[in-house]
Amino acid sequence: MSKRALYREYRPNDFSEVIGQDHITTILKNQVREHNFSHAYLFCGSRGTGKTSSAKILARAVNCTDPKNGEPCGKCEACRIAKEGTADIIEIDAASNNGVDNVRELIDQAQFAPLQLKYRVFIIDEVHMLSTAAFNALLKTLEEPPKHVIFILATTEPQKLPATIISRCQRFDFHRLTIAHIIARLQTVLKEIGASIEPDGLRLIARAANGGMRDALSLADQCLSFCGKTVTKQDVLDTLGSVDQEILFGMSDAIQAGDAAQCLSVLNSVVRDGRDLTVFTADLNAHFRALMVAKTCGECADLLDVTDDQMDRYLKQAKNSSEEQILYAMEKLIAAQSNLRYYPAPRILLESTLVRIARPVDEHSVEALEARIAMLEKNGVKAAKPDPKPDEAEPPVLEAPPEELPPWEEQERQPALKKQPERKPVEKSALPERKAGPSESVKKEEIKEDSSQVLWNRTLEQIKKKNPIVYMLASMGKGTSVQGETLIVEFPTNAESKMTMLGASMNIAIVNACLNEVKSGMNVALRSEKLNEQEKKLKELFGEALTIEEP
């Protein structure tokens, strides 16, 4: 006889062997013990969490002639028949039997009394795959089945089920298993078969199983088939196609340091070792997710399911990086991970992604700008703040109303304004004359030429001294005209996003302050070439008499 897979050989035989679902198994055992079970159950949860196993155990328990504390005894005739297989316990795969005819056949079978057991149990796996007509056909029978029939529906996607079906069942949600639960179960199984896997290897398998015991047992079986009875951590890495955490920490250090060359060097070692780039990208994304959680929550070993030593290392690396950098890296890696399967050269795509993450200065997006600012602040360069606005006129001082007023006087209680002392104008002759320096005279002569670009260039020089980030945005525009006291700055169509960012209140305040240093009383109006082209077309249609006001 051929060897059976571990997940089949070590499937739970009673409720006590179902791992991590005590909130469900306790209720089911109480119902069996009190003989007060429902006519329909709905088991929901991700794959490998024990839905089908619990359904089979429940089917045997309700038919057991001598249940022990809600568990099937496993010794009576009913338990023996149920274990060997019987026509009274029918398991249906709704993925391949999803039509209305299949459901009608099931309903016809439900009308007959059980042949060998007390109850006829229908287990419908992946029930969300049934068609709408099949659900409608099942609805009435599911609501009022014969007394000898019990329905157990199992699904991984309960949101796809009609509300009318859910409302007729007792719903139980199976939780994903924790890494500790999976490791404990793997150690028990390995001990029974006389095999061993290093603790770090077990943790890697448990993490890759993503909360499913069936996946964990399948991966362990694959490692044992590859390496024999003794499996090391490196053997698990080779089997899973994953990389060691040292590689992930090294890549993260290179990204945080902005060392694109080191990023490509680490990636080259990963490719040279024959690792799957899709798996590596997912592992790297999970690593940055751990950094984000550590940066946000601090000490959270239980949340990340890691050891104390690993938690300390995550905290240390998260401390040396900013939240903006981590989020920017995660967004880029998520986008790359979804595109790798379709890209003919995945290495090139991943290399370009890593270079962009390490050098956000080369990209002109809001996320990259935030990451760039975080890198500047990390290196001790603070973004310049806008100049304070000139002091406004002092608000008028209000006189307090009289404390007591005669009741017969109808006087409005309105505070009177104090008159401000009149300021005498300073005579022009009293002010000392100040001679303009040579640089100022040249500047005024150039501006006097009515060249909007010269005026804008002088303004850009002032902006560059005060705030390099705002300068980067403003440098994409060009001065096109001066209308009264307004300098029109036009941006190309492909730079409209930068124009929008420059138009933010804080940034435009810096621009106007610098423009006033060059020529007082001026302000800036930002326009797009696209709008300018539309204006020209309108003037062609309606003539030069058309005037378009700025919004």
C-alpha positions as CSV (number, residue, x, y, z in Angstrom):
1,M,0.0,0.0,0.0
2,S,1.3,3.4,-0.9
3,K,2.2,5.9,1.8
4,R,-0.6,8.3,2.8
5,A,0.1,12.0,3.1
6,L,0.6,13.4,6.6
7,Y,-2.5,15.6,6.5
8,R,-4.6,12.6,5.7
9,E,-2.9,10.2,8.1
10,Y,-3.2,12.6,11.1
11,R,-6.6,14.1,10.4
12,P,-8.4,14.7,13.8
13,N,-10.7,11.8,14.9
14,D,-12.5,13.7,17.7
15,F,-13.1,17.2,18.9
16,S,-10.2,17.2,21.3
17,E,-7.7,16.8,18.4
18,V,-9.1,19.9,16.5
19,I,-6.4,22.5,17.2
20,G,-7.2,26.2,18.0
21,Q,-11.0,26.0,17.7
22,D,-12.1,25.6,21.3
23,H,-14.8,28.2,20.9
24,I,-16.5,25.9,18.4
25,T,-15.7,22.4,19.6
26,T,-17.0,23.3,23.1
27,I,-20.4,24.3,21.7
28,L,-20.7,21.2,19.5
29,K,-19.8,18.8,22.4
30,N,-22.4,20.4,24.6
31,Q,-25.0,20.0,21.9
32,V,-24.2,16.4,21.4
33,R,-24.1,15.7,25.2
34,E,-27.5,17.3,25.7
35,H,-28.9,15.9,22.4
36,N,-29.9,19.4,21.4
37,F,-28.2,20.0,18.0
38,S,-29.4,22.0,15.1
39,H,-30.8,20.8,11.8
40,A,-28.3,23.0,9.8
41,Y,-24.8,24.2,10.5
42,L,-22.5,26.6,8.5
43,F,-18.8,26.2,9.0
44,C,-16.8,29.3,7.7
45,G,-13.0,29.9,7.7
46,S,-9.9,29.8,5.6
47,R,-8.4,26.5,4.3
48,G,-6.9,24.0,6.6
49,T,-8.5,25.2,9.8
50,G,-10.6,22.1,10.5
51,K,-14.0,22.8,8.9
52,T,-14.4,19.4,7.1
53,S,-12.8,17.5,9.9
54,S,-15.2,19.0,12.4
55,A,-18.1,18.2,10.1
56,K,-17.1,14.5,9.9
57,I,-16.6,14.3,13.7
58,L,-20.0,15.9,14.3
59,A,-21.6,13.5,11.8
60,R,-20.2,10.5,13.8
61,A,-21.0,12.1,17.2
62,V,-24.7,12.6,16.5
63,N,-25.0,9.0,15.4
64,C,-22.9,7.5,18.3
65,T,-25.0,5.3,20.6
66,D,-22.7,6.0,23.6
67,P,-21.0,9.4,23.3
68,K,-18.4,10.2,25.9
69,N,-18.6,13.9,27.0
70,G,-19.9,14.9,23.6
71,E,-17.2,13.0,21.7
72,P,-17.9,9.9,19.5
73,C,-16.9,6.8,21.5
74,G,-15.3,5.2,18.4
75,K,-16.2,1.7,19.7
76,C,-19.9,1.3,19.0
77,E,-21.4,-0.2,15.8
78,A,-22.5,3.3,14.6
79,C,-19.0,4.7,15.0
80,R,-17.5,1.7,13.2
81,I,-20.0,2.1,10.3
82,A,-19.5,5.8,10.0
83,K,-15.7,5.5,10.0
84,E,-15.7,2.8,7.3
85,G,-18.2,4.7,5.1
86,T,-21.9,4.6,4.8
87,A,-24.7,6.0,2.6
88,D,-26.2,7.8,5.6
89,I,-23.2,10.3,5.7
90,I,-23.0,11.9,2.3
91,E,-20.2,14.4,1.5
92,I,-20.7,16.6,-1.6
93,D,-18.3,18.8,-3.4
94,A,-20.3,21.9,-4.5
95,A,-17.5,23.0,-6.7
96,S,-18.2,20.2,-9.1
97,N,-21.9,19.6,-8.3
98,N,-23.2,23.1,-8.3
99,G,-26.2,22.8,-10.5
100,V,-29.9,22.8,-9.6
101,D,-30.2,19.2,-10.7
102,N,-27.6,18.1,-8.2
103,V,-29.4,19.8,-5.4
104,R,-32.7,18.3,-6.5
105,E,-31.1,14.9,-6.4
106,L,-29.8,15.6,-2.9
107,I,-33.3,16.7,-1.7
108,D,-34.8,13.5,-3.1
109,Q,-32.3,11.5,-1.0
110,A,-33.2,13.5,2.1
111,Q,-36.8,12.2,2.0
112,F,-35.7,8.7,2.7
113,A,-35.0,7.4,6.2
114,P,-31.4,6.5,7.1
115,L,-30.4,2.9,6.4
116,Q,-28.0,2.1,9.2
117,L,-27.7,5.2,11.5
118,K,-30.1,7.4,13.4
119,Y,-29.5,10.5,11.2
120,R,-28.7,11.1,7.6
121,V,-26.0,13.8,7.4
122,F,-25.2,15.9,4.3
123,I,-21.8,17.6,4.3
124,I,-21.7,20.2,1.4
125,D,-18.1,21.4,1.0
126,E,-17.4,24.8,-0.8
127,V,-21.1,25.5,-0.7
128,H,-20.5,29.1,-2.0
129,M,-20.0,27.5,-5.5
130,L,-23.7,26.6,-5.8
131,S,-25.6,28.5,-8.5
132,T,-28.4,30.9,-7.6
133,A,-31.0,28.4,-8.8
134,A,-29.4,25.6,-6.7
135,F,-29.6,27.8,-3.6
136,N,-33.2,28.6,-4.3
137,A,-34.0,24.9,-4.6
138,L,-32.2,24.1,-1.4
139,L,-33.8,26.9,0.6
140,K,-37.1,25.3,1.6
141,T,-35.6,21.9,2.5
142,L,-32.8,23.6,4.5
143,E,-35.4,25.6,6.5
144,E,-37.6,22.6,7.4
145,P,-35.8,19.4,6.6
146,P,-37.1,16.0,7.7
147,K,-36.4,15.1,11.4
148,H,-33.8,12.5,10.4
149,V,-31.7,14.9,8.3
150,I,-28.8,17.3,9.3
151,F,-27.1,19.6,6.9
152,I,-23.5,20.8,7.4
153,L,-22.3,23.5,5.0
154,A,-18.6,24.4,4.8
155,T,-17.2,27.4,2.9
156,T,-14.1,29.6,2.7
157,E,-16.1,32.6,1.3
158,P,-19.3,33.1,3.4
159,Q,-19.8,36.5,1.9
160,K,-20.9,34.8,-1.3
161,L,-23.8,33.0,0.3
162,P,-27.3,34.4,0.2
163,A,-28.5,35.9,3.5
164,T,-31.5,33.6,3.3
165,I,-29.2,30.5,3.5
166,I,-27.1,32.0,6.3
167,S,-30.1,32.9,8.4
168,R,-31.3,29.2,8.4
169,C,-28.0,27.8,9.8
170,Q,-26.0,28.0,13.0
171,R,-22.9,29.7,11.9
172,F,-19.4,29.0,13.3
173,D,-16.3,30.9,12.2
174,F,-13.1,29.0,12.3
175,H,-10.0,31.0,13.2
176,R,-6.6,30.9,11.5
177,L,-4.2,28.9,13.6
178,T,-1.3,30.7,15.3
179,I,2.3,29.8,14.7
180,A,2.5,28.3,18.2
181,H,-0.4,26.0,17.6
182,I,1.0,24.8,14.3
183,I,4.5,24.2,15.7
184,A,3.1,22.2,18.7
185,R,1.0,20.0,16.3
186,L,4.0,19.5,14.0
187,Q,6.2,18.4,16.9
188,T,3.6,15.9,18.0
189,V,3.3,14.4,14.5
190,L,7.1,14.3,13.9
191,K,7.6,12.5,17.2
192,E,5.1,9.8,16.2
193,I,6.8,9.2,12.9
194,G,10.3,9.3,14.4
195,A,11.5,12.4,12.4
196,S,12.9,15.8,13.4
197,I,13.0,19.3,12.0
198,E,15.1,22.1,13.5
199,P,13.0,24.7,15.6
200,D,13.9,27.5,13.1
201,G,12.7,25.3,10.3
202,L,9.5,24.5,12.0
203,R,8.9,28.3,12.5
204,L,9.5,28.8,8.7
205,I,7.0,26.1,7.9
206,A,4.4,27.5,10.3
207,R,4.8,31.0,8.9
208,A,4.5,29.7,5.3
209,A,1.3,27.8,6.1
210,N,-0.5,31.1,6.7
211,G,-2.7,29.7,9.5
212,G,-3.6,26.4,7.9
213,M,-2.7,23.1,9.5
214,R,-3.2,21.1,6.3
215,D,-0.6,23.4,4.5
216,A,1.8,23.0,7.4
217,L,1.6,19.2,7.3
218,S,2.0,19.1,3.5
219,L,5.1,21.3,3.7
220,A,6.6,19.2,6.4
221,D,5.9,16.1,4.4
222,Q,7.6,17.7,1.4
223,C,10.7,18.5,3.5
224,L,10.9,15.0,4.9
225,S,10.6,13.6,1.3
226,F,13.5,15.9,0.2
227,C,15.8,15.4,3.2
228,G,14.9,12.2,5.0
229,K,14.1,12.0,8.7
230,T,16.4,14.9,9.8
231,V,15.6,18.3,8.3
232,T,17.7,21.5,8.9
233,K,16.7,25.1,8.6
234,Q,18.6,25.4,5.3
235,D,16.7,22.4,4.0
236,V,13.4,24.1,4.7
237,L,14.6,27.3,3.0
238,D,15.6,25.3,-0.1
239,T,12.3,23.5,-0.1
240,L,10.2,26.6,0.3
241,G,12.3,28.7,-2.1
242,S,12.6,31.4,0.7
243,V,15.7,33.3,1.8
244,D,17.2,33.6,5.2
245,Q,16.3,36.5,7.4
246,E,19.8,37.8,7.2
247,I,19.2,38.6,3.5
248,L,16.0,40.5,4.3
249,F,17.7,42.5,7.1
250,G,20.6,43.3,4.7
251,M,18.3,44.4,1.9
252,S,16.4,46.6,4.3
253,D,19.6,48.2,5.6
254,A,20.7,49.0,2.1
255,I,17.3,50.5,1.3
256,Q,17.4,52.7,4.4
257,A,20.9,53.9,3.6
258,G,19.9,54.8,0.0
259,D,22.6,52.4,-1.3
260,A,21.1,51.2,-4.6
261,A,24.3,49.4,-5.6
262,Q,24.1,47.3,-2.4
263,C,20.4,46.5,-3.1
264,L,21.3,45.2,-6.6
265,S,24.2,43.2,-5.1
266,V,22.0,41.5,-2.5
267,L,19.4,40.7,-5.2
268,N,22.1,39.2,-7.4
269,S,23.0,36.8,-4.6
270,V,19.4,35.8,-4.3
271,V,19.1,35.1,-8.0
272,R,22.4,33.2,-8.0
273,D,21.1,30.9,-5.2
274,G,18.1,30.1,-7.4
275,R,15.5,31.6,-5.2
276,D,12.0,32.4,-6.6
277,L,11.8,36.2,-7.1
278,T,8.0,36.1,-6.4
279,V,8.6,34.4,-3.1
280,F,11.5,36.8,-2.3
281,T,9.4,39.8,-3.0
282,A,6.6,38.5,-0.7
283,D,9.1,37.8,2.0
284,L,10.6,41.3,1.7
285,N,7.2,42.8,1.8
286,A,6.4,40.8,4.9
287,H,9.7,42.1,6.4
288,F,8.7,45.7,5.9
289,R,5.3,45.0,7.3
290,A,7.0,43.7,10.4
291,L,9.0,46.9,10.5
292,M,5.8,49.0,10.2
293,V,4.1,47.1,13.0
294,A,7.2,47.5,15.2
295,K,7.5,51.2,14.4
296,T,3.8,51.7,15.2
297,C,3.3,49.4,18.2
298,G,6.7,49.0,19.7
299,E,7.2,45.7,21.6
300,C,4.7,43.4,19.9
301,A,6.2,39.9,19.7
302,D,2.8,38.3,20.0
303,L,1.4,40.3,17.2
304,L,4.2,39.4,14.8
305,D,4.6,35.8,16.1
306,V,8.4,36.1,16.5
307,T,10.9,35.4,19.2
308,D,12.2,38.0,21.6
309,D,15.5,38.2,19.8
310,Q,13.8,38.8,16.5
311,M,11.6,41.4,18.1
312,D,14.6,43.3,19.4
313,R,16.1,43.2,15.9
314,Y,13.0,44.5,14.3
315,L,12.7,47.3,16.8
316,K,16.3,48.3,16.3
317,Q,16.0,48.5,12.5
318,A,12.6,50.3,12.7
319,K,14.1,52.9,15.0
320,N,16.7,53.8,12.3
321,S,14.0,54.3,9.6
322,S,11.0,56.6,9.2
323,E,7.4,55.6,8.8
324,E,7.3,57.3,5.4
325,Q,10.2,55.2,4.1
326,I,8.6,52.0,5.3
327,L,5.2,52.7,3.8
328,Y,6.8,53.9,0.5
329,A,8.8,50.6,0.3
330,M,5.7,48.5,1.0
331,E,3.6,50.3,-1.7
332,K,6.3,49.8,-4.3
333,L,6.8,46.1,-3.4
334,I,3.1,45.4,-3.4
335,A,2.8,46.8,-6.9
336,A,5.9,44.8,-8.1
337,Q,4.6,41.6,-6.5
338,S,1.3,41.8,-8.5
339,N,3.2,42.5,-11.7
340,L,6.0,40.0,-11.5
341,R,3.8,37.1,-12.8
342,Y,3.0,39.0,-16.0
343,Y,6.4,40.6,-16.7
344,P,8.7,38.7,-19.1
345,A,11.8,39.8,-17.2
346,P,11.0,39.8,-13.5
347,R,14.5,40.5,-12.4
348,I,14.6,43.8,-14.3
349,L,11.3,44.8,-12.8
350,L,12.4,44.0,-9.3
351,E,15.8,45.8,-9.8
352,S,14.1,49.0,-11.0
353,T,11.7,48.8,-8.0
354,L,14.5,48.5,-5.5
355,V,16.5,51.4,-7.1
356,R,13.4,53.6,-6.9
357,I,12.8,52.7,-3.3
358,A,16.4,53.3,-2.4
359,R,16.5,56.6,-4.4
360,P,13.1,58.3,-4.0
361,V,14.8,61.6,-5.3
362,D,14.5,60.2,-8.8
363,E,10.7,59.9,-8.7
364,H,8.2,62.8,-8.7
365,S,5.2,61.5,-6.7
366,V,3.7,62.6,-3.4
367,E,4.8,59.3,-1.8
368,A,8.3,59.7,-3.0
369,L,8.4,63.3,-1.8
370,E,7.3,62.2,1.6
371,A,10.0,59.5,1.7
372,R,12.6,62.1,0.4
373,I,11.7,64.6,3.2
374,A,12.0,61.8,5.7
375,M,15.5,60.9,4.4
376,L,16.6,64.6,4.5
377,E,15.3,64.9,8.1
378,K,17.1,61.7,9.0
379,N,20.3,63.2,7.7
380,G,19.9,66.4,9.7
381,V,18.4,68.6,7.0
382,K,15.2,70.2,8.0
383,A,12.6,71.5,5.5
384,A,12.4,75.3,5.6
385,K,9.3,76.8,7.1
386,P,7.5,79.6,5.3
387,D,8.2,83.2,6.3
388,P,5.8,84.5,8.9
389,K,3.1,86.8,7.6
390,P,3.6,90.5,8.3
391,D,2.0,91.7,11.5
392,E,-1.6,92.6,11.0
393,A,-3.1,95.8,12.3
394,E,-3.9,95.6,16.0
395,P,-7.5,94.6,16.6
396,P,-9.7,97.3,18.0
397,V,-9.9,97.3,21.8
398,L,-13.5,97.0,23.0
399,E,-14.7,99.1,25.9
400,A,-16.5,97.3,28.6
401,P,-20.2,98.2,28.9
402,P,-21.3,99.9,32.0
403,E,-21.8,97.5,34.9
404,E,-25.3,98.8,35.8
405,L,-28.0,100.3,33.6
406,P,-31.3,101.8,34.7
407,P,-34.1,99.3,33.8
408,W,-36.2,102.1,32.1
409,E,-33.5,102.9,29.6
410,E,-33.8,100.9,26.4
411,Q,-30.1,100.9,25.5
412,E,-28.4,98.2,23.4
413,R,-25.6,96.5,25.1
414,Q,-23.1,96.9,22.3
415,P,-19.5,97.6,23.1
416,A,-18.0,100.7,21.7
417,L,-14.8,100.8,19.8
418,K,-11.9,102.6,21.3
419,K,-10.5,105.1,18.9
420,Q,-6.9,104.4,17.9
421,P,-4.5,107.2,18.3
422,E,-3.9,108.9,14.9
423,R,-0.4,108.4,13.5
424,K,1.1,111.4,12.0
425,P,2.6,110.8,8.6
426,V,6.4,111.0,8.4
427,E,7.6,113.6,6.1
428,K,9.7,112.3,3.2
429,S,12.5,114.9,3.9
430,A,12.9,113.5,7.4
431,L,13.9,110.0,6.1
432,P,17.6,109.5,5.3
433,E,18.2,108.8,1.6
434,R,19.6,105.3,0.9
435,K,21.6,104.7,-2.2
436,A,20.9,101.4,-4.0
437,G,23.9,99.1,-4.3
438,P,25.3,97.9,-7.6
439,S,23.5,94.5,-7.4
440,E,20.1,96.1,-6.7
441,S,20.4,98.5,-9.5
442,V,21.2,95.7,-11.9
443,K,18.3,93.7,-10.6
444,K,15.8,96.6,-11.0
445,E,17.1,97.4,-14.5
446,E,16.5,93.7,-15.6
447,I,13.1,93.6,-14.1
448,K,12.2,97.0,-15.6
449,E,12.6,95.3,-19.0
450,D,9.2,93.8,-18.4
451,S,10.6,90.2,-18.8
452,S,8.4,87.8,-16.9
453,Q,11.0,85.0,-17.2
454,V,13.8,87.3,-15.7
455,L,11.4,88.0,-12.8
456,W,10.7,84.4,-12.3
457,N,14.3,83.4,-12.5
458,R,15.2,85.9,-9.7
459,T,12.4,84.5,-7.6
460,L,13.6,80.9,-8.1
461,E,17.0,81.9,-6.8
462,Q,15.4,83.1,-3.6
463,I,13.2,80.0,-3.3
464,K,16.3,77.7,-3.7
465,K,18.0,79.4,-0.8
466,K,14.9,79.0,1.5
467,N,13.4,75.6,0.6
468,P,14.9,73.1,-1.9
469,I,11.8,71.0,-2.0
470,V,9.6,74.0,-3.1
471,Y,12.3,75.0,-5.6
472,M,12.1,71.5,-7.2
473,L,8.4,72.0,-7.8
474,A,8.6,75.6,-8.9
475,S,11.5,75.0,-11.3
476,M,9.2,73.1,-13.6
477,G,7.3,76.4,-14.4
478,K,8.2,79.3,-16.6
479,G,7.2,83.0,-16.4
480,T,5.0,83.8,-19.4
481,S,3.5,87.3,-18.6
482,V,2.9,90.0,-16.0
483,Q,-0.7,91.1,-15.7
484,G,-0.8,94.1,-13.3
485,E,0.6,92.9,-10.0
486,T,0.4,89.2,-11.0
487,L,3.1,87.1,-12.4
488,I,1.7,84.3,-14.6
489,V,3.7,81.1,-14.3
490,E,2.9,78.4,-16.7
491,F,3.5,74.6,-16.2
492,P,3.7,72.0,-19.0
493,T,0.8,69.5,-19.2
494,N,3.0,66.6,-17.8
495,A,3.8,68.7,-14.7
496,E,0.3,69.4,-13.6
497,S,0.7,67.3,-10.4
498,K,3.7,69.5,-9.4
499,M,1.7,72.6,-10.1
500,T,-1.0,71.3,-7.8
501,M,1.5,70.6,-5.0
502,L,3.1,74.0,-5.4
503,G,-0.4,75.6,-5.2
504,A,-0.7,74.3,-1.6
505,S,-1.1,77.1,0.9
506,M,2.2,76.6,2.6
507,N,4.2,76.3,-0.6
508,I,2.5,79.2,-2.4
509,A,3.2,81.4,0.6
510,I,6.9,80.7,0.3
511,V,6.8,81.6,-3.5
512,N,4.9,84.9,-2.9
513,A,7.3,85.9,-0.1
514,C,10.3,85.3,-2.4
515,L,8.6,87.2,-5.3
516,N,8.0,90.2,-3.0
517,E,11.7,90.2,-2.1
518,V,12.5,90.6,-5.7
519,K,9.7,93.0,-6.6
520,S,7.3,94.1,-3.8
521,G,3.5,94.1,-4.3
522,M,3.6,91.1,-6.6
523,N,1.9,87.7,-6.4
524,V,2.0,84.5,-8.4
525,A,-0.7,82.8,-10.5
526,L,-0.1,79.3,-11.6
527,R,-1.5,78.1,-14.9
528,S,-1.3,74.9,-17.1
529,E,-0.4,74.8,-20.7
530,K,-3.5,72.8,-21.2
531,L,-5.6,75.7,-20.0
532,N,-3.6,78.2,-22.1
533,E,-4.4,76.1,-25.2
534,Q,-8.1,76.1,-24.4
535,E,-8.0,79.9,-23.9
536,K,-6.4,80.3,-27.4
537,K,-9.1,78.2,-29.0
538,L,-11.8,80.2,-27.2
539,K,-10.3,83.5,-28.5
540,E,-10.1,82.0,-32.0
541,L,-13.8,81.4,-31.8
542,F,-15.0,84.6,-30.0
543,G,-12.3,87.1,-30.9
544,E,-9.7,89.0,-28.9
545,A,-12.4,90.9,-27.1
546,L,-13.0,87.8,-24.9
547,T,-11.5,88.1,-21.4
548,I,-10.9,85.1,-19.2
549,E,-10.6,85.8,-15.5
550,E,-8.4,83.7,-13.2
551,P,-10.4,81.5,-10.8
